[in-house]
């Protein structure tokens, strides 16, 4: 018996548990892609799988619904794989350990992957049922969404005939998303020179941060561990001479880093420790409301790598201290909506270089490009270079949307109130797919998911059932 067997809707949670049993982090979702193909074959449904791992499954209309317009049900196959320091699982190889925790489903020590396993589960449950009326369906499951929407950008949409698209990749029940930001990834690389330097070797660690989604939670005032590491190195370098040996921080470009660390060598360890202690107290005061558990620890360590020279160390600290991060500008037309932001998601180094990887988001393409230019100028001034990839445009608001109107109508009938119509600062594949199919009318919806992209991620059970009923009501009434 499965962990989720007793939950409703039973078919949705059955497939969600199946999905969670198959490792499917970004770049490693081939097994889940193959599972969807085998599902289609077992159900006698037309299916196409491309070399990226994208899967398209087509289902004919149920009797009496042949004249309904075709609809795309869409979600992505991959998940952000993050875990606590104590978790022994390898999310590229091991199944997620599900737990029913009161009103929620969560995973033990890892991200849950409700973003976006719940979309795939709902679509498979619709395809599996013989008592759910619907028009022609085209279920599109994309690969590598969490790392730049790579699968959606590569998808051949020439055989898609649908007029409407429902993306199930939103995390707040009662919200119909109708627009989203565009984004790009930018990596800044600084060359480093290494020379011997005598002294004591220390590990400086920033931890205890809340983290979160770099789009949906960028405005909540949470700290970025990579940026705090830059502050720590700056304060410590002012207290005593140090040379940087290596840095690391963050796991994904689209997740606010919860931890970061550096290894340094110094001739005055006591002074650096005092500077770190003073900074830790200051940070806890600064972030007491949004991120009150920040810790800065300094411990002795061993490291055989030759330290960076003074100039390379200074350039690295300058980049981490001066790089823009967080909210750049708020939208003046939609109260509370972030218009432009960026997140330093990953920080790494090797023998020859230091690399800082940013995700830039904006609902205005020119502003996104301007932020990218700021980063490029900073990197060039420090003797480095930048690389831009995974660039995609925003999904603009559609003034007339029959799909939005119909879903809102069904929502009102089921909930007794109107849904909230919203724009999103995070990226959604609706923008890419509607760009490939210009007449496509899209919305995004989903059940309540909290703390996505972190080990605290939780899926609300009752919200999942209500969202499922909303989807079924829409399928039945799409042409009414």
DRENDO-1510 file (C-alpha; in Angstrom, 1 decimal, always signed):
<recs>
REC; n; res; u; v; w
REC; 1; UNK; +0.0; +0.0; +0.0 .
REC; 2; UNK; +1.3; +3.4; -1.0 .
REC; 3; UNK; +1.8; +6.3; +1.4 .
REC; 4; UNK; -0.9; +8.4; -0.4 .
REC; 5; UNK; -3.4; +5.6; -1.0 .
REC; 6; UNK; -6.1; +7.0; +1.3 .
REC; 7; UNK; -6.0; +10.5; -0.1 .
REC; 8; UNK; -8.5; +12.0; -2.5 .
REC; 9; UNK; -8.6; +12.5; -5.4 .
REC; 10; UNK; -7.3; +8.9; -5.4 .
REC; 11; UNK; -6.2; +8.8; -9.1 .
REC; 12; UNK; -4.3; +12.0; -8.8 .
REC; 13; UNK; -2.4; +11.0; -5.7 .
REC; 14; UNK; -1.8; +7.5; -7.2 .
REC; 15; UNK; +0.0; +9.0; -10.1 .
REC; 16; UNK; +1.8; +11.6; -8.0 .
REC; 17; UNK; +3.2; +8.8; -5.8 .
REC; 18; UNK; +4.3; +7.0; -9.0 .
REC; 19; UNK; +6.0; +10.1; -10.2 .
REC; 20; UNK; +7.8; +10.6; -6.8 .
REC; 21; UNK; +9.1; +7.1; -7.0 .
REC; 22; UNK; +11.0; +8.0; -10.2 .
REC; 23; UNK; +14.0; +10.3; -9.9 .
REC; 24; UNK; +13.4; +13.4; -12.1 .
REC; 25; UNK; +15.5; +16.3; -11.2 .
REC; 26; UNK; +16.4; +18.7; -14.0 .
REC; 27; UNK; +18.6; +17.1; -16.6 .
REC; 28; UNK; +17.8; +13.7; -15.1 .
REC; 29; UNK; +14.1; +13.2; -16.0 .
REC; 30; UNK; +14.5; +10.7; -18.8 .
REC; 31; UNK; +13.1; +7.9; -16.7 .
REC; 32; UNK; +9.9; +9.9; -16.0 .
REC; 33; UNK; +9.7; +10.8; -19.7 .
REC; 34; UNK; +9.8; +7.1; -20.6 .
REC; 35; UNK; +7.2; +6.3; -17.9 .
REC; 36; UNK; +4.8; +8.8; -19.6 .
REC; 37; UNK; +5.5; +7.1; -23.0 .
REC; 38; UNK; +4.8; +3.7; -21.6 .
REC; 39; UNK; +1.6; +5.0; -20.0 .
REC; 40; UNK; +0.4; +6.3; -23.4 .
REC; 41; UNK; +1.2; +2.9; -25.1 .
REC; 42; UNK; -0.6; +1.0; -22.4 .
REC; 43; UNK; -3.7; +3.2; -22.9 .
REC; 44; UNK; -3.6; +3.1; -26.7 .
REC; 45; UNK; -3.0; +6.8; -27.0 .
REC; 46; UNK; -1.0; +8.6; -29.7 .
REC; 47; UNK; +2.3; +9.7; -28.3 .
REC; 48; UNK; +5.5; +11.5; -29.4 .
REC; 49; UNK; +8.7; +11.8; -27.4 .
REC; 50; UNK; +11.6; +14.0; -28.7 .
REC; 51; UNK; +15.3; +13.9; -28.0 .
REC; 52; UNK; +15.0; +16.5; -25.2 .
REC; 53; UNK; +12.6; +14.2; -23.4 .
REC; 54; UNK; +9.5; +16.2; -24.1 .
REC; 55; UNK; +6.4; +14.1; -24.3 .
REC; 56; UNK; +3.1; +14.8; -26.2 .
REC; 57; UNK; +0.1; +12.5; -25.6 .
REC; 58; UNK; -3.0; +13.0; -27.6 .
REC; 59; UNK; -6.5; +11.7; -26.6 .
REC; 60; UNK; -9.7; +11.9; -28.6 .
REC; 61; UNK; -12.8; +13.5; -27.3 .
REC; 62; UNK; -15.1; +11.5; -25.2 .
REC; 63; UNK; -18.5; +10.7; -26.8 .
REC; 64; UNK; -20.7; +13.8; -27.2 .
REC; 65; UNK; -17.7; +16.2; -26.8 .
REC; 66; UNK; -16.2; +15.8; -30.3 .
REC; 67; UNK; -17.2; +19.4; -31.2 .
REC; 68; UNK; -15.4; +21.0; -28.2 .
REC; 69; UNK; -12.2; +22.9; -29.1 .
REC; 70; UNK; -9.0; +21.0; -28.4 .
REC; 71; UNK; -7.2; +21.8; -25.2 .
REC; 72; UNK; -3.6; +21.4; -24.1 .
REC; 73; UNK; -3.0; +20.3; -20.5 .
REC; 74; UNK; +0.6; +21.2; -19.8 .
REC; 75; UNK; +3.2; +20.8; -17.1 .
REC; 76; UNK; +6.9; +20.0; -16.8 .
REC; 77; UNK; +8.6; +16.7; -15.9 .
REC; 78; UNK; +11.6; +18.0; -13.9 .
REC; 79; UNK; +11.9; +19.2; -10.3 .
REC; 80; UNK; +14.4; +21.3; -8.3 .
REC; 81; UNK; +16.4; +18.8; -6.3 .
REC; 82; UNK; +17.4; +20.3; -2.9 .
REC; 83; UNK; +17.8; +18.6; +0.5 .
REC; 84; UNK; +18.9; +19.2; +4.0 .
REC; 85; UNK; +22.5; +18.6; +5.0 .
REC; 86; UNK; +21.5; +15.5; +7.0 .
REC; 87; UNK; +19.5; +13.8; +4.2 .
REC; 88; UNK; +21.4; +10.8; +2.7 .
REC; 89; UNK; +19.4; +10.6; -0.5 .
REC; 90; UNK; +20.8; +11.2; -3.9 .
REC; 91; UNK; +18.0; +12.8; -5.8 .
REC; 92; UNK; +19.4; +11.9; -9.1 .
REC; 93; UNK; +19.1; +8.2; -8.2 .
REC; 94; UNK; +16.8; +7.8; -5.2 .
REC; 95; UNK; +13.0; +8.0; -4.8 .
REC; 96; UNK; +11.5; +10.8; -2.8 .
REC; 97; UNK; +10.4; +9.7; +0.7 .
REC; 98; UNK; +6.8; +10.9; +1.0 .
REC; 99; UNK; +5.1; +11.8; +4.2 .
REC; 100; UNK; +1.4; +12.7; +5.0 .
REC; 101; UNK; +1.7; +15.5; +7.5 .
REC; 102; UNK; -1.7; +16.5; +8.7 .
REC; 103; UNK; -3.3; +18.5; +5.8 .
REC; 104; UNK; -0.2; +18.3; +3.7 .
REC; 105; UNK; +2.0; +16.0; +1.7 .
REC; 106; UNK; +5.7; +16.6; +2.1 .
REC; 107; UNK; +9.0; +14.8; +1.5 .
REC; 108; UNK; +11.4; +13.7; +4.2 .
REC; 109; UNK; +14.5; +15.9; +4.0 .
REC; 110; UNK; +14.1; +16.9; +0.3 .
REC; 111; UNK; +12.1; +19.0; -2.1 .
REC; 112; UNK; +8.7; +17.4; -2.8 .
REC; 113; UNK; +8.5; +18.0; -6.5 .
REC; 114; UNK; +4.9; +19.1; -6.4 .
REC; 115; UNK; +6.3; +21.7; -8.8 .
REC; 116; UNK; +5.5; +20.3; -11.2 .
REC; 117; UNK; +4.7; +16.6; -10.5 .
REC; 118; UNK; +1.1; +17.5; -9.6 .
REC; 119; UNK; +0.5; +18.7; -13.2 .
REC; 120; UNK; +1.7; +15.5; -14.7 .
REC; 121; UNK; -0.3; +13.5; -12.2 .
REC; 122; UNK; -3.5; +15.4; -12.9 .
REC; 123; UNK; -3.1; +15.0; -16.7 .
REC; 124; UNK; -2.4; +11.3; -16.4 .
REC; 125; UNK; -5.4; +10.9; -14.1 .
REC; 126; UNK; -7.6; +12.5; -16.8 .
REC; 127; UNK; -6.2; +10.3; -19.5 .
REC; 128; UNK; -6.7; +7.2; -17.4 .
REC; 129; UNK; -10.3; +7.8; -16.5 .
REC; 130; UNK; -13.3; +6.5; -18.5 .
REC; 131; UNK; -15.8; +8.7; -16.7 .
REC; 132; UNK; -14.4; +12.2; -17.2 .
REC; 133; UNK; -16.0; +14.0; -20.2 .
REC; 134; UNK; -13.6; +16.2; -22.3 .
REC; 135; UNK; -13.0; +17.4; -25.8 .
REC; 136; UNK; -9.8; +16.5; -27.8 .
REC; 137; UNK; -6.8; +16.7; -25.4 .
REC; 138; UNK; -3.1; +17.3; -26.1 .
REC; 139; UNK; -1.1; +16.7; -23.0 .
REC; 140; UNK; +2.4; +18.3; -23.2 .
REC; 141; UNK; +5.0; +17.4; -20.6 .
REC; 142; UNK; +8.2; +19.3; -21.0 .
REC; 143; UNK; +11.8; +18.7; -19.9 .
REC; 144; UNK; +14.2; +20.9; -18.0 .
REC; 145; UNK; +11.8; +23.7; -17.2 .
REC; 146; UNK; +13.6; +24.6; -14.0 .
REC; 147; UNK; +16.9; +25.3; -15.7 .
REC; 148; UNK; +15.7; +27.7; -18.4 .
REC; 149; UNK; +12.6; +26.1; -19.9 .
REC; 150; UNK; +15.0; +24.2; -22.2 .
REC; 151; UNK; +12.4; +21.6; -23.2 .
REC; 152; UNK; +9.7; +24.1; -24.1 .
REC; 153; UNK; +12.0; +26.2; -26.1 .
REC; 154; UNK; +13.1; +23.1; -28.1 .
REC; 155; UNK; +9.6; +21.7; -28.5 .
REC; 156; UNK; +8.3; +21.2; -32.0 .
REC; 157; UNK; +4.7; +22.6; -31.8 .
REC; 158; UNK; +3.8; +22.0; -35.5 .
REC; 159; UNK; +1.4; +19.2; -34.7 .
REC; 160; UNK; -0.4; +20.9; -31.9 .
REC; 161; UNK; -3.9; +21.9; -32.9 .
REC; 162; UNK; -5.4; +23.1; -29.6 .
REC; 163; UNK; -7.0; +26.5; -29.2 .
REC; 164; UNK; -6.7; +26.6; -25.4 .
REC; 165; UNK; -3.9; +25.7; -22.9 .
REC; 166; UNK; -4.2; +25.1; -19.2 .
REC; 167; UNK; -0.8; +25.1; -17.5 .
REC; 168; UNK; -0.9; +23.5; -14.1 .
REC; 169; UNK; +2.3; +25.1; -12.7 .
REC; 170; UNK; +1.0; +27.7; -10.3 .
REC; 171; UNK; +1.2; +27.4; -6.5 .
REC; 172; UNK; -1.8; +29.3; -5.1 .
REC; 173; UNK; -5.3; +28.0; -5.2 .
REC; 174; UNK; -7.9; +30.6; -6.4 .
REC; 175; UNK; -5.5; +32.4; -8.6 .
REC; 176; UNK; -5.6; +32.3; -12.4 .
REC; 177; UNK; -2.3; +33.5; -13.8 .
REC; 178; UNK; -2.6; +35.2; -17.1 .
REC; 179; UNK; +0.8; +36.8; -17.6 .
REC; 180; UNK; +4.4; +36.2; -16.5 .
REC; 181; UNK; +7.9; +37.5; -16.7 .
REC; 182; UNK; +10.6; +36.7; -19.2 .
REC; 183; UNK; +14.0; +35.6; -18.0 .
REC; 184; UNK; +17.6; +34.8; -18.9 .
REC; 185; UNK; +20.6; +33.2; -17.2 .
REC; 186; UNK; +23.9; +35.1; -17.0 .
REC; 187; UNK; +27.1; +33.6; -15.8 .
REC; 188; UNK; +30.0; +35.9; -14.8 .
REC; 189; UNK; +33.4; +34.3; -14.8 .
REC; 190; UNK; +36.5; +35.9; -13.3 .
REC; 191; UNK; +40.0; +34.5; -14.0 .
REC; 192; UNK; +42.1; +33.9; -10.9 .
REC; 193; UNK; +45.8; +33.7; -10.3 .
REC; 194; UNK; +47.2; +31.6; -7.5 .
REC; 195; UNK; +50.4; +32.1; -5.5 .
REC; 196; UNK; +51.5; +30.7; -2.1 .
REC; 197; UNK; +50.5; +32.5; +1.1 .
REC; 198; UNK; +51.4; +31.4; +4.6 .
REC; 199; UNK; +48.9; +31.4; +7.4 .
REC; 200; UNK; +46.0; +29.5; +9.0 .
REC; 201; UNK; +43.3; +28.1; +6.8 .
REC; 202; UNK; +39.7; +28.8; +7.8 .
REC; 203; UNK; +36.3; +27.8; +6.4 .
REC; 204; UNK; +33.7; +30.6; +6.5 .
REC; 205; UNK; +30.1; +29.3; +6.3 .
REC; 206; UNK; +26.8; +31.2; +5.9 .
REC; 207; UNK; +23.8; +29.0; +6.8 .
REC; 208; UNK; +20.3; +28.9; +8.3 .
REC; 209; UNK; +18.7; +31.0; +5.6 .
REC; 210; UNK; +15.1; +30.4; +4.5 .
REC; 211; UNK; +15.8; +30.5; +0.7 .
REC; 212; UNK; +12.9; +30.1; -1.6 .
REC; 213; UNK; +11.8; +30.6; -5.3 .
REC; 214; UNK; +13.8; +33.4; -6.9 .
REC; 215; UNK; +10.8; +34.8; -8.7 .
REC; 216; UNK; +7.8; +34.3; -6.5 .
REC; 217; UNK; +9.6; +35.1; -3.2 .
REC; 218; UNK; +12.2; +37.6; -4.3 .
REC; 219; UNK; +10.2; +40.4; -2.8 .
REC; 220; UNK; +10.0; +38.9; +0.7 .
REC; 221; UNK; +13.2; +40.3; +2.0 .
REC; 222; UNK; +15.0; +37.0; +2.4 .
REC; 223; UNK; +18.7; +37.0; +2.4 .
REC; 224; UNK; +20.9; +35.5; -0.3 .
REC; 225; UNK; +23.7; +33.4; +1.2 .
REC; 226; UNK; +26.1; +34.1; -1.7 .
REC; 227; UNK; +25.7; +37.9; -1.2 .
REC; 228; UNK; +26.1; +37.5; +2.6 .
REC; 229; UNK; +29.3; +35.6; +1.9 .
REC; 230; UNK; +30.6; +38.6; +0.0 .
REC; 231; UNK; +29.8; +40.8; +3.0 .
REC; 232; UNK; +31.6; +38.4; +5.3 .
REC; 233; UNK; +34.7; +38.3; +3.2 .
REC; 234; UNK; +34.7; +42.1; +2.9 .
REC; 235; UNK; +34.4; +42.6; +6.6 .
REC; 236; UNK; +37.1; +40.0; +7.4 .
REC; 237; UNK; +39.5; +41.3; +4.8 .
REC; 238; UNK; +39.2; +44.7; +6.5 .
REC; 239; UNK; +40.1; +43.1; +9.8 .
REC; 240; UNK; +43.1; +41.3; +8.6 .
REC; 241; UNK; +44.9; +40.1; +5.5 .
REC; 242; UNK; +43.3; +37.1; +3.8 .
REC; 243; UNK; +43.6; +35.2; +0.6 .
REC; 244; UNK; +40.6; +33.4; -0.9 .
REC; 245; UNK; +41.1; +29.7; -1.8 .
REC; 246; UNK; +37.7; +28.6; -2.9 .
REC; 247; UNK; +34.0; +29.5; -2.8 .
REC; 248; UNK; +30.7; +27.6; -3.2 .
REC; 249; UNK; +27.1; +28.5; -2.7 .
REC; 250; UNK; +23.6; +27.8; -3.9 .
REC; 251; UNK; +22.2; +24.9; -5.8 .
REC; 252; UNK; +20.0; +26.4; -8.6 .
REC; 253; UNK; +19.8; +29.7; -10.4 .
REC; 254; UNK; +16.1; +29.9; -9.7 .
REC; 255; UNK; +16.4; +29.3; -5.9 .
REC; 256; UNK; +17.5; +31.9; -3.4 .
REC; 257; UNK; +20.7; +30.3; -1.9 .
REC; 258; UNK; +20.3; +29.1; +1.7 .
REC; 259; UNK; +24.0; +28.3; +2.3 .
REC; 260; UNK; +27.4; +29.4; +1.0 .
REC; 261; UNK; +30.9; +29.0; +2.2 .
REC; 262; UNK; +34.5; +30.1; +1.4 .
REC; 263; UNK; +37.9; +28.8; +2.4 .
REC; 264; UNK; +40.5; +31.4; +3.1 .
REC; 265; UNK; +44.0; +31.7; +4.4 .
REC; 266; UNK; +45.1; +34.4; +6.9 .
REC; 267; UNK; +47.8; +35.4; +9.2 .
REC; 268; UNK; +45.4; +36.8; +11.8 .
REC; 269; UNK; +42.7; +34.2; +12.4 .
REC; 270; UNK; +41.6; +35.8; +15.7 .
REC; 271; UNK; +40.8; +39.2; +14.0 .
REC; 272; UNK; +38.8; +37.4; +11.2 .
REC; 273; UNK; +36.8; +35.5; +13.8 .
REC; 274; UNK; +35.9; +38.7; +15.6 .
REC; 275; UNK; +34.8; +40.3; +12.4 .
REC; 276; UNK; +32.6; +37.3; +11.5 .
REC; 277; UNK; +31.0; +37.3; +14.9 .
REC; 278; UNK; +30.2; +41.0; +14.7 .
REC; 279; UNK; +28.7; +40.5; +11.2 .
REC; 280; UNK; +26.6; +37.6; +12.4 .
REC; 281; UNK; +25.0; +39.8; +15.1 .
REC; 282; UNK; +24.3; +42.6; +12.6 .
REC; 283; UNK; +22.8; +40.2; +10.0 .
REC; 284; UNK; +20.4; +38.7; +12.6 .
REC; 285; UNK; +19.2; +42.2; +13.5 .
REC; 286; UNK; +18.9; +43.3; +9.8 .
REC; 287; UNK; +16.9; +40.2; +8.8 .
REC; 288; UNK; +15.1; +39.4; +12.0 .
REC; 289; UNK; +11.6; +39.6; +10.4 .
REC; 290; UNK; +12.3; +37.8; +7.1 .
REC; 291; UNK; +15.3; +35.5; +7.8 .
REC; 292; UNK; +16.0; +35.4; +11.5 .
REC; 293; UNK; +18.1; +32.3; +11.8 .
REC; 294; UNK; +21.2; +33.4; +9.9 .
REC; 295; UNK; +24.5; +31.9; +11.2 .
REC; 296; UNK; +28.1; +32.8; +10.3 .
REC; 297; UNK; +30.6; +30.2; +11.4 .
REC; 298; UNK; +34.4; +30.2; +11.1 .
REC; 299; UNK; +36.2; +26.9; +11.6 .
REC; 300; UNK; +39.8; +25.7; +11.1 .
REC; 301; UNK; +40.2; +23.4; +8.0 .
REC; 302; UNK; +42.8; +22.0; +5.7 .
REC; 303; UNK; +43.0; +22.7; +2.0 .
REC; 304; UNK; +45.8; +21.8; -0.4 .
REC; 305; UNK; +44.9; +24.2; -3.1 .
REC; 306; UNK; +47.2; +27.2; -3.5 .
REC; 307; UNK; +45.4; +30.5; -2.5 .
REC; 308; UNK; +44.4; +33.2; -5.0 .
REC; 309; UNK; +46.7; +36.2; -5.1 .
REC; 310; UNK; +45.7; +39.5; -3.5 .
REC; 311; UNK; +44.3; +41.0; -6.8 .
REC; 312; UNK; +42.2; +37.9; -7.6 .
REC; 313; UNK; +40.9; +37.9; -4.0 .
REC; 314; UNK; +39.9; +41.6; -4.2 .
REC; 315; UNK; +38.2; +41.1; -7.6 .
REC; 316; UNK; +36.2; +38.2; -6.2 .
REC; 317; UNK; +35.1; +40.1; -3.1 .
REC; 318; UNK; +34.2; +43.1; -5.2 .
REC; 319; UNK; +31.9; +41.0; -7.5 .
REC; 320; UNK; +30.1; +39.5; -4.5 .
REC; 321; UNK; +29.8; +42.8; -2.7 .
REC; 322; UNK; +28.8; +45.0; -5.6 .
REC; 323; UNK; +26.7; +42.7; -7.9 .
REC; 324; UNK; +23.0; +43.8; -8.1 .
REC; 325; UNK; +20.6; +41.3; -6.6 .
REC; 326; UNK; +17.0; +41.1; -5.5 .
REC; 327; UNK; +14.2; +43.5; -6.6 .
REC; 328; UNK; +15.3; +46.0; -9.2 .
REC; 329; UNK; +12.0; +47.7; -9.9 .
REC; 330; UNK; +8.3; +47.2; -9.0 .
REC; 331; UNK; +5.5; +47.4; -11.5 .
REC; 332; UNK; +3.7; +50.7; -11.4 .
REC; 333; UNK; +0.5; +49.4; -13.0 .
REC; 334; UNK; +0.0; +46.3; -10.9 .
REC; 335; UNK; +0.4; +47.0; -7.1 .
REC; 336; UNK; +2.7; +44.5; -5.4 .
REC; 337; UNK; +4.0; +43.0; -8.6 .
REC; 338; UNK; +7.8; +42.8; -9.1 .
REC; 339; UNK; +8.7; +44.0; -12.5 .
REC; 340; UNK; +12.4; +43.3; -12.7 .
REC; 341; UNK; +14.7; +41.3; -10.4 .
REC; 342; UNK; +17.8; +39.1; -10.4 .
REC; 343; UNK; +19.2; +36.3; -8.2 .
REC; 344; UNK; +22.8; +35.2; -7.7 .
REC; 345; UNK; +21.8; +31.5; -7.5 .
REC; 346; UNK; +25.1; +29.6; -7.8 .
REC; 347; UNK; +28.6; +30.4; -6.8 .
REC; 348; UNK; +31.5; +28.1; -7.7 .
REC; 349; UNK; +35.3; +28.2; -8.2 .
REC; 350; UNK; +38.0; +26.0; -9.6 .
REC; 351; UNK; +41.8; +26.3; -10.0 .
REC; 352; UNK; +41.6; +28.9; -12.7 .
REC; 353; UNK; +38.3; +30.9; -12.2 .
REC; 354; UNK; +35.4; +32.0; -10.1 .
REC; 355; UNK; +31.9; +31.7; -11.5 .
REC; 356; UNK; +28.7; +33.5; -10.4 .
REC; 357; UNK; +25.5; +32.5; -12.1 .
REC; 358; UNK; +22.5; +34.8; -12.1 .
REC; 359; UNK; +18.9; +34.5; -13.2 .
REC; 360; UNK; +17.4; +37.8; -14.4 .
REC; 361; UNK; +13.6; +38.2; -14.6 .
REC; 362; UNK; +11.4; +41.0; -16.0 .
REC; 363; UNK; +8.0; +41.6; -17.6 .
REC; 364; UNK; +9.7; +44.2; -19.8 .
REC; 365; UNK; +12.3; +42.8; -22.1 .
REC; 366; UNK; +14.3; +46.0; -22.4 .
REC; 367; UNK; +14.7; +46.2; -18.6 .
REC; 368; UNK; +15.8; +42.6; -18.5 .
REC; 369; UNK; +18.5; +43.4; -21.1 .
REC; 370; UNK; +19.6; +46.5; -19.2 .
REC; 371; UNK; +20.2; +44.5; -16.0 .
REC; 372; UNK; +22.2; +42.0; -18.1 .
REC; 373; UNK; +24.3; +44.9; -19.4 .
REC; 374; UNK; +25.0; +46.1; -15.8 .
REC; 375; UNK; +26.3; +42.6; -14.9 .
REC; 376; UNK; +28.4; +42.5; -18.1 .
REC; 377; UNK; +29.9; +45.9; -17.4 .
REC; 378; UNK; +30.8; +44.9; -13.8 .
REC; 379; UNK; +32.4; +41.6; -14.9 .
REC; 380; UNK; +34.4; +43.3; -17.7 .
REC; 381; UNK; +35.6; +46.0; -15.3 .
REC; 382; UNK; +36.9; +43.2; -13.0 .
REC; 383; UNK; +38.7; +41.6; -15.9 .
REC; 384; UNK; +36.1; +38.8; -16.4 .
REC; 385; UNK; +33.5; +37.9; -19.0 .
REC; 386; UNK; +29.8; +37.0; -19.1 .
REC; 387; UNK; +27.8; +34.3; -20.9 .
REC; 388; UNK; +24.1; +34.7; -21.6 .
REC; 389; UNK; +21.7; +31.8; -22.3 .
REC; 390; UNK; +18.2; +30.5; -21.7 .
REC; 391; UNK; +16.8; +33.8; -22.8 .
REC; 392; UNK; +13.0; +33.9; -23.2 .
REC; 393; UNK; +10.4; +36.6; -23.5 .
REC; 394; UNK; +7.6; +37.6; -21.2 .
REC; 395; UNK; +4.0; +36.2; -21.6 .
REC; 396; UNK; +1.9; +39.4; -22.2 .
REC; 397; UNK; -1.6; +39.8; -20.8 .
REC; 398; UNK; -4.4; +39.0; -23.2 .
REC; 399; UNK; -7.3; +41.4; -22.9 .
REC; 400; UNK; -9.8; +39.0; -24.4 .
REC; 401; UNK; -9.6; +35.4; -23.2 .
REC; 402; UNK; -12.6; +33.0; -23.5 .
REC; 403; UNK; -10.6; +30.4; -21.6 .
REC; 404; UNK; -10.0; +32.8; -18.7 .
REC; 405; UNK; -13.7; +33.7; -18.6 .
REC; 406; UNK; -14.9; +30.1; -18.7 .
REC; 407; UNK; -12.5; +29.0; -15.9 .
REC; 408; UNK; -13.5; +32.0; -13.8 .
REC; 409; UNK; -17.2; +31.1; -14.3 .
REC; 410; UNK; -16.7; +27.5; -13.2 .
REC; 411; UNK; -14.6; +28.7; -10.3 .
REC; 412; UNK; -17.5; +31.0; -9.1 .
REC; 413; UNK; -20.0; +28.2; -9.4 .
REC; 414; UNK; -17.8; +25.9; -7.3 .
REC; 415; UNK; -16.4; +28.3; -4.8 .
REC; 416; UNK; -19.1; +31.0; -4.6 .
REC; 417; UNK; -16.5; +33.8; -5.2 .
REC; 418; UNK; -14.5; +35.1; -8.1 .
REC; 419; UNK; -10.9; +33.9; -8.6 .
REC; 420; UNK; -8.0; +36.4; -8.4 .
REC; 421; UNK; -6.6; +37.2; -11.9 .
REC; 422; UNK; -2.9; +37.7; -11.5 .
REC; 423; UNK; +0.4; +38.3; -13.3 .
REC; 424; UNK; +3.4; +36.4; -12.1 .
REC; 425; UNK; +7.0; +37.4; -11.7 .
REC; 426; UNK; +8.2; +33.8; -12.1 .
REC; 427; UNK; +8.5; +32.3; -15.5 .
REC; 428; UNK; +5.9; +30.0; -17.1 .
REC; 429; UNK; +6.0; +28.0; -20.2 .
REC; 430; UNK; +2.8; +29.6; -21.4 .
REC; 431; UNK; +5.0; +32.4; -22.8 .
REC; 432; UNK; +7.1; +30.1; -24.9 .
REC; 433; UNK; +4.2; +28.0; -26.1 .
REC; 434; UNK; +2.0; +30.9; -27.0 .
REC; 435; UNK; +4.9; +32.4; -28.9 .
REC; 436; UNK; +5.1; +29.2; -31.0 .
REC; 437; UNK; +1.2; +29.2; -31.4 .
REC; 438; UNK; +0.2; +32.9; -31.5 .
REC; 439; UNK; -3.5; +32.2; -31.4 .
REC; 440; UNK; -3.2; +30.1; -28.2 .
REC; 441; UNK; -5.3; +31.3; -25.3 .
REC; 442; UNK; -3.6; +30.3; -22.0 .
REC; 443; UNK; -4.0; +30.4; -18.3 .
REC; 444; UNK; -2.1; +28.8; -15.4 .
REC; 445; UNK; -3.6; +27.4; -12.2 .
REC; 446; UNK; -2.7; +25.0; -9.5 .
REC; 447; UNK; -3.2; +23.9; -5.8 .
REC; 448; UNK; -1.6; +25.4; -2.8 .
REC; 449; UNK; +2.1; +24.6; -2.7 .
REC; 450; UNK; +4.3; +26.3; -0.1 .
REC; 451; UNK; +8.1; +26.8; +0.1 .
REC; 452; UNK; +8.7; +25.2; -3.3 .
REC; 453; UNK; +12.4; +24.6; -4.3 .
REC; 454; UNK; +13.2; +24.0; -0.6 .
REC; 455; UNK; +13.1; +20.9; +1.7 .
REC; 456; UNK; +10.1; +22.6; +3.4 .
REC; 457; UNK; +7.9; +22.2; +0.3 .
REC; 458; UNK; +4.4; +21.1; +1.1 .
REC; 459; UNK; +1.3; +20.2; -1.1 .
REC; 460; UNK; -2.1; +21.0; +0.5 .
REC; 461; UNK; -4.3; +17.9; +0.1 .
REC; 462; UNK; -7.8; +19.6; +0.2 .
REC; 463; UNK; -6.6; +22.3; -2.1 .
REC; 464; UNK; -5.5; +19.6; -4.6 .
REC; 465; UNK; -9.0; +18.0; -4.5 .
REC; 466; UNK; -10.7; +21.4; -5.1 .
REC; 467; UNK; -8.3; +22.3; -8.0 .
REC; 468; UNK; -9.0; +18.8; -9.5 .
REC; 469; UNK; -12.7; +19.6; -9.4 .
REC; 470; UNK; -12.1; +22.9; -11.1 .
REC; 471; UNK; -10.2; +21.3; -13.8 .
REC; 472; UNK; -12.9; +18.6; -14.4 .
REC; 473; UNK; -15.6; +21.3; -14.4 .
REC; 474; UNK; -13.7; +23.3; -17.0 .
REC; 475; UNK; -13.1; +20.2; -19.2 .
REC; 476; UNK; -16.8; +19.5; -19.2 .
REC; 477; UNK; -17.9; +23.1; -19.9 .
REC; 478; UNK; -15.3; +24.4; -22.3 .
REC; 479; UNK; -17.6; +25.1; -25.2 .
REC; 480; UNK; -20.8; +25.9; -23.2 .
</recs>
